[in-house]
Amino acid sequence: MNKNIIVIGSGWLGSPLSKALAQSGHKVTATTTSTDKLAPLNEQGFDLILLNSQKLIQQDQAMWPQINADLMIITIPPQRGQTDYFEQLKVLAQLALNNKVRQLLFISSSSVWANCHGMITEQTTANPMTATGQAMVNFSQWLHQSALDATTLHLTGLINEQRHPGHFLAGKSALSQANAAVNLIHQQDCIGLIERIIDKQYWGHQAIGCAPSHPSRREFYIKAAQRLGLEPPTFNDAGIVQQENDTKIINAQATATALDYHYQISDLIKWLHST
C-alpha cells in the first residue's frame, strides 16, 4: 500500500531514499535546510520543503509548519559537537504527533554500541561513548514509549561508490586493531531495508543494518586503498590474533530474517573488486 511519506533530511541517505520511495509509488516530501537544494532536488521525483528542526526547538508550536503524511522517516545525523540532538529529534516526533502522523522510522547508528565487544545483536544493551550516541539511545527509548508506531534502524558504517572506504584510512600508519572486524553497509541496502520495513509494517522494533561479511580491518582497508590507487594503510599489530571479545561484530541477521531481506552487497571484499 502506497503511503504519504515525509523524509527528514535530504543528504547522503535522505535524497536517494526519497527518490527510491517515489519511484515505488509513494508520495514523498523531503526536507532541507538549504534553499540551494530546492530546485535540483525537486526534479528528482519528490517534493522538497524547507524545514530547520533545530529552529523549531526555539519556536512556539503554534508557529510550526503543517505537514501531511502517514509516515515520518528521520535521516538526519548529529552534527559534530551538537549538544541538543535529543531535543531536535523530540521536536520532530512532536511535529509528527501534532499532525497525526502515526508511524515513525528513526535512522540511528551502531555507535550506540560503541563501548561493547563481541557479537552485537538487536538485543544487546546499548553502551555509547559520546553524548550524541546517548541521545540516540534516549530518543529510541522515548519513541517506544510514545503514541507513535515507531522502529529504530541502527546502521553501521555507510559506504557506496562515491563514499568509497578506500579513502577512509589511506596513507595512515601504525594503526591498531588490524584484526578487528569491519562493520559496514552499502547505501543500496540502507534503502532496501527501509523499503522492506515500510512494506512489512515492521513497527515497534529495534532493527540493525549491516552487511553479513566482516573482513578484518587490515585486509579490507588495504585492498580498498589499492583499488583507488592510493597508498594503503599500515598496521602495527597485524600479526596479533585477536580474541572474539576484543573485537566487535554487528550481527544483523535477526532483522534480515524478520524482514525476509537479502543483502544486495553481502560480500564486502567482492564489492571492492567491482568498484
C-alpha positions in Angstrom: 0.0 0.0 0.0 1.4 3.4 -1.0 2.0 5.9 1.7 2.3 9.7 2.1 5.9 9.9 3.5 7.9 12.8 4.8 11.7 12.2 4.9 13.5 14.5 7.3 16.8 15.3 5.7 18.0 15.2 2.1 21.6 14.3 2.5 23.6 11.2 1.6 20.8 8.8 2.6 17.7 11.0 2.6 17.9 12.2 -1.0 18.3 8.8 -2.8 15.9 7.2 -0.3 13.2 9.8 -1.3 13.8 9.1 -4.9 13.5 5.4 -4.5 10.3 5.6 -2.4 8.8 8.0 -5.0 9.7 5.5 -7.8 7.9 2.8 -5.8 4.7 4.8 -5.9 4.7 6.6 -2.6 4.0 10.3 -2.3 7.2 11.7 -0.9 8.2 15.0 0.6 11.8 15.6 1.8 13.1 18.4 3.9 16.2 20.6 3.6 17.6 23.5 5.4 19.2 24.9 2.3 17.4 26.9 -0.4 20.1 25.9 -2.9 18.8 22.4 -2.9 15.2 23.2 -3.7 15.4 23.4 -7.5 17.8 20.5 -8.3 16.1 18.1 -5.8 12.6 19.0 -6.8 13.5 17.5 -10.2 14.2 14.1 -8.6 10.5 13.0 -8.5 9.7 14.1 -4.9 8.6 17.3 -3.3 11.1 19.3 -1.2 10.3 21.8 1.6 12.4 24.0 3.8 12.4 22.8 7.4 15.0 23.5 10.1 14.2 21.3 13.0 16.8 23.0 15.3 14.9 26.3 14.9 11.7 24.5 15.9 13.2 24.0 19.3 13.0 27.7 20.0 9.6 28.3 18.4 6.1 28.1 19.8 4.3 25.0 18.5 1.6 27.3 17.0 4.3 28.5 14.6 5.3 25.1 13.4 4.6 24.1 9.8 1.8 21.8 8.9 2.7 18.5 7.3 0.5 15.9 5.7 2.0 12.4 5.9 1.3 8.8 7.2 5.0 8.2 7.9 8.0 10.2 9.0 11.5 9.0 8.4 14.2 10.8 10.3 17.6 10.5 8.5 19.5 13.5 10.0 22.7 12.5 11.8 24.0 14.6 14.7 26.4 17.4 13.8 29.9 17.4 15.3 29.8 18.9 18.8 26.0 19.1 18.8 24.5 19.3 22.3 20.8 19.5 21.5 20.4 16.4 19.3 17.9 14.7 21.6 15.8 17.8 21.7 16.0 18.2 18.0 14.7 14.6 17.5 11.9 15.0 20.0 10.8 18.2 18.3 10.4 16.2 15.1 8.5 13.4 16.8 6.2 16.0 18.3 5.7 17.6 14.9 4.6 14.2 13.7 2.2 13.7 16.6 0.7 17.2 16.2 0.0 16.4 12.5 -1.5 13.0 13.2 1.5 11.2 11.6 1.3 7.9 13.4 4.3 6.0 12.0 8.0 7.0 12.5 11.2 5.4 11.4 14.3 6.7 13.1 17.6 6.1 11.3 20.1 5.6 14.1 23.7 4.4 14.2 25.5 1.3 15.5 27.6 3.8 17.6 25.0 3.2 20.3 27.2 0.0 21.0 30.5 1.9 20.8 31.7 0.6 24.1 30.6 -3.0 23.5 32.6 -6.0 22.3 31.9 -9.4 20.9 28.8 -10.3 19.0 26.3 -7.4 18.9 22.6 -8.1 18.1 19.3 -6.3 18.3 19.1 -7.5 21.9 22.5 -6.1 23.1 22.2 -3.4 25.7 23.4 -0.1 24.3 26.6 1.4 25.7 27.5 4.6 23.8 30.7 6.6 24.3 29.5 10.0 23.2 26.8 12.4 24.1 25.2 12.1 20.6 25.3 8.3 20.9 23.5 8.6 24.2 21.0 11.0 22.6 20.2 8.3 20.0 19.6 5.8 22.8 17.4 8.2 24.8 15.3 9.1 21.7 14.8 5.5 20.7 13.6 4.7 24.2 11.4 7.8 24.2 9.9 6.8 20.9 8.9 3.4 22.0 7.0 4.9 25.0 5.2 7.4 22.8 1.9 7.1 20.9 3.8 6.6 17.6 4.2 3.3 15.8 8.0 3.5 15.7 11.0 1.5 14.7 14.7 2.4 15.1 17.1 1.2 12.4 20.7 1.2 13.5 23.0 1.4 10.5 26.7 0.6 10.6 29.4 2.4 8.6 27.9 3.9 5.4 29.5 3.3 2.1 28.9 3.4 -1.7 31.0 4.1 -4.8 31.1 7.8 -4.0 31.7 7.3 -0.3 34.4 4.7 -1.0 36.2 3.2 2.0 39.5 3.3 0.2 39.7 7.0 1.3 39.0 6.2 5.0 42.4 5.1 6.1 44.6 5.6 3.0 48.2 6.7 3.9 47.8 6.3 7.6 50.4 4.3 9.5 50.9 2.3 12.7 47.1 1.7 13.0 45.8 -0.5 15.7 43.1 -3.2 15.7 44.4 -4.8 12.5 42.2 -7.9 13.0 39.1 -6.2 14.2 36.0 -6.9 12.2 34.7 -4.4 9.6 31.0 -3.5 10.1 29.7 -1.6 7.0 26.6 -1.3 4.9 26.1 -0.1 1.3 23.7 2.7 0.5 21.6 0.3 -1.6 21.0 -1.9 1.4 20.2 1.0 3.6 17.4 1.9 1.2 16.4 -1.7 0.7 15.9 -2.3 4.4 13.9 0.9 4.8 11.6 -0.1 2.0 11.1 -3.5 3.5 10.3 -2.1 6.9 7.6 0.0 5.3 6.2 -2.8 3.1 6.0 -5.2 6.1 4.8 -2.6 8.5 7.6 -3.6 10.9 6.9 -1.3 13.7 7.8 -1.4 17.4 11.3 -2.9 16.8 15.0 -2.2 17.2 16.5 -3.2 13.8 20.1 -3.4 12.5 21.5 -2.8 9.1 25.0 -4.3 8.4 26.5 -6.4 5.6 26.8 -10.0 6.7 30.5 -10.2 5.8 33.1 -9.0 8.3 36.6 -8.9 6.9 39.5 -7.7 9.1 40.4 -4.0 9.0 43.8 -4.9 7.7 42.5 -6.9 4.7 39.7 -4.6 3.9 41.2 -1.2 4.1 44.5 -2.2 2.4 42.5 -3.6 -0.6 40.1 -0.6 -0.5 43.0 1.9 -0.8 44.7 -0.2 -3.5 41.5 -0.3 -5.6 41.7 3.5 -5.8 45.4 3.6 -6.4 46.1 5.2 -3.0 48.8 4.5 -0.5 47.5 1.6 1.7 47.4 2.0 5.5 49.8 0.1 7.7 49.0 -1.6 11.0 51.3 -2.2 14.0 49.6 -5.3 15.2 49.0 -7.2 12.0 50.4 -10.4 13.5 48.4 -10.4 16.7 45.5 -12.9 16.8 42.6 -11.0 18.4 40.2 -12.7 20.7 36.5 -12.6 20.0 35.8 -10.3 23.0 38.5 -7.8 21.7 36.6 -7.1 18.5 33.0 -6.3 17.6 30.8 -7.9 15.0 27.4 -6.3 14.3 25.1 -9.2 13.5 22.0 -8.0 11.6 20.7 -11.5 10.8 17.7 -11.3 13.0 16.5 -8.1 11.3 17.2 -9.6 7.8 15.2 -12.7 8.7 12.3 -10.9 10.1 12.1 -8.7 7.0 12.9 -11.5 4.6 15.6 -9.3 3.3 18.6 -10.4 1.2 21.6 -8.0 1.1 22.5 -6.7 -2.4 26.0 -6.1 -1.2 26.6 -9.0 1.1 30.3 -9.7 0.4 32.4 -6.5 1.1 35.6 -7.9 -0.4 33.8 -8.9 -3.6 32.2 -5.5 -3.8 35.6 -3.8 -3.5 36.8 -5.8 -6.6 33.8 -4.5 -8.5 34.5 -0.8 -7.8 
